[in-house]
Amino acid sequence: MNRTDTLAAVRAALHEVAPEADLDRLEAATDIREFLELDSLDFLRFVELLSERTGRRIDEDDCPRLATTGQACEFLAHAA
């Protein structure tokens, strides 16, 4: 996946988890959970949606690598 594809997947998953959020204000280095006020179940749903939409396996140990949109895009672009 390229950067455009990964960002689209991240934003789509976030929009589903937090549909009323202003994702245009979410910067690449901003903590997703803090900015969107996601609880652990919301964040888990975000991770599951990313996995489903990208076909990438995302283990629990990978979750810290998805803390920001920039990190999530980097992870998805390099996940095998």
Secondary structure as UniProt FT lines:
FT   HELIX           3..17
FT   TURN            19..20
FT   HELIX           23..25
FT   TURN            28..29
FT   HELIX           32..36
FT   HELIX           40..54
FT   HELIX           60..66
FT   HELIX           69..78
//
